[in-house]
Amino acid sequence: MLEFLQKAAFEYFLKWTNPDNGLVSDRALEGSPSSIAAVGLALSSYLVGIERGWISRDEAILCTLRTLRFFWHSDQTGGQRQPGFMVFTSTSST
């Protein structure tokens, strides 16, 4: 049962990763945004996938390079439509 759940979680990253840029959807819904958290989990999951035989080393390398190249070549100036944009919200009512 645990093996089944682990593999299903790993397969999420394969299914919901954009094949052009390596960004990972935060939710399993078309059009959902991506976050650095989801991308980071995907990158670390590739190592587990290699060890478990769920993905080849070469496939994992290609997935990782695709993602890292996207960030390397992306505009990180913080514009609203750029990968480096963050929204800070306050939960306190003042």
KEGUVEX-235736 format. One record per residue (C-alpha): residue in three letters; x, z, y. Coordinates in nm, 4 decimals. Layout:
N
type/u/w/v
ALA/X/Z/Y $
...
END
This chain:
94
type/u/w/v
MET/0.0000/0.0000/0.0000 $
LEU/0.2792/0.0916/0.2440 $
GLU/0.4631/-0.2333/0.1665 $
PHE/0.1428/-0.4285/0.2385 $
LEU/0.0968/-0.2579/0.5768 $
GLN/0.4603/-0.3069/0.6738 $
LYS/0.4521/-0.6760/0.5913 $
ALA/0.1211/-0.7224/0.7747 $
ALA/0.2703/-0.5579/1.0846 $
PHE/0.5761/-0.7836/1.0617 $
GLU/0.3584/-1.0935/1.0239 $
TYR/0.1806/-1.0045/1.3485 $
PHE/0.5023/-1.0864/1.5332 $
LEU/0.5373/-1.4204/1.3572 $
LYS/0.1770/-1.5173/1.4274 $
TRP/0.1497/-1.3973/1.7884 $
THR/0.4894/-1.5053/1.9213 $
ASN/0.4916/-1.8052/2.1519 $
PRO/0.7060/-2.0672/1.9741 $
ASP/0.8293/-2.2094/2.3054 $
ASN/0.9633/-1.8947/2.4706 $
GLY/0.9566/-1.6083/2.2177 $
LEU/0.7158/-1.3915/2.4157 $
VAL/0.4789/-1.1816/2.2040 $
SER/0.1131/-1.1236/2.2775 $
ASP/0.0229/-0.7577/2.3342 $
ARG/-0.3007/-0.8048/2.1403 $
ALA/-0.4203/-1.0381/1.8703 $
LEU/-0.6370/-1.2361/2.1119 $
GLU/-0.5737/-1.5809/2.2550 $
GLY/-0.4613/-1.5561/2.6155 $
SER/-0.3486/-1.1935/2.5961 $
PRO/-0.0499/-1.1104/2.8137 $
SER/0.2921/-1.0312/2.6800 $
SER/0.5022/-0.7266/2.7569 $
ILE/0.8651/-0.6358/2.7132 $
ALA/0.7495/-0.3670/2.4686 $
ALA/0.5917/-0.6217/2.2338 $
VAL/0.8929/-0.8510/2.2671 $
GLY/1.1312/-0.5638/2.1960 $
LEU/0.9391/-0.4640/1.8845 $
ALA/0.9459/-0.8224/1.7630 $
LEU/1.3209/-0.8492/1.8136 $
SER/1.3834/-0.5299/1.6195 $
SER/1.1356/-0.6271/1.3476 $
TYR/1.3398/-0.9363/1.2633 $
LEU/1.6144/-0.7134/1.1259 $
VAL/1.3671/-0.5403/0.8972 $
GLY/1.2224/-0.8763/0.7965 $
ILE/1.5651/-1.0023/0.6944 $
GLU/1.6341/-0.6924/0.4856 $
ARG/1.2934/-0.7156/0.3147 $
GLY/1.3202/-1.0897/0.2526 $
TRP/1.0239/-1.1762/0.4747 $
ILE/1.2272/-1.4039/0.7017 $
SER/1.5602/-1.5763/0.6547 $
ARG/1.8596/-1.4767/0.8604 $
ASP/1.8690/-1.8243/1.0147 $
GLU/1.5001/-1.8054/1.1143 $
ALA/1.5518/-1.4629/1.2694 $
ILE/1.8521/-1.5897/1.4645 $
LEU/1.6483/-1.8826/1.6005 $
CYS/1.3609/-1.6524/1.7017 $
THR/1.5985/-1.4109/1.8723 $
LEU/1.7905/-1.6805/2.0569 $
ARG/1.4681/-1.8449/2.1765 $
THR/1.3557/-1.5165/2.3318 $
LEU/1.6905/-1.4232/2.4825 $
ARG/1.7410/-1.7705/2.6294 $
PHE/1.3972/-1.7520/2.7908 $
PHE/1.4871/-1.4284/2.9676 $
TRP/1.8365/-1.5489/3.0563 $
HIS/1.6988/-1.8590/3.2302 $
SER/1.3894/-1.6945/3.3845 $
ASP/1.3396/-1.6071/3.7476 $
GLN/1.3755/-1.2292/3.7658 $
THR/1.3135/-1.1920/4.1407 $
GLY/0.9891/-1.0036/4.0867 $
GLY/0.7337/-1.2586/4.2043 $
GLN/0.3819/-1.2048/4.0695 $
ARG/0.3990/-1.5029/3.8350 $
GLN/0.7525/-1.4275/3.7115 $
PRO/0.8640/-1.2468/3.3952 $
GLY/1.0220/-0.9616/3.5921 $
PHE/0.7001/-0.8657/3.7745 $
MET/0.5695/-0.5135/3.7227 $
VAL/0.2582/-0.3411/3.8506 $
PHE/0.2799/0.0284/3.9240 $
THR/-0.0469/0.2132/3.9414 $
SER/-0.1223/0.5732/4.0136 $
THR/-0.3636/0.7674/3.7996 $
SER/-0.3893/1.0545/4.0474 $
SER/-0.6653/1.0560/4.3036 $
THR/-0.5340/1.1593/4.6432 $
END
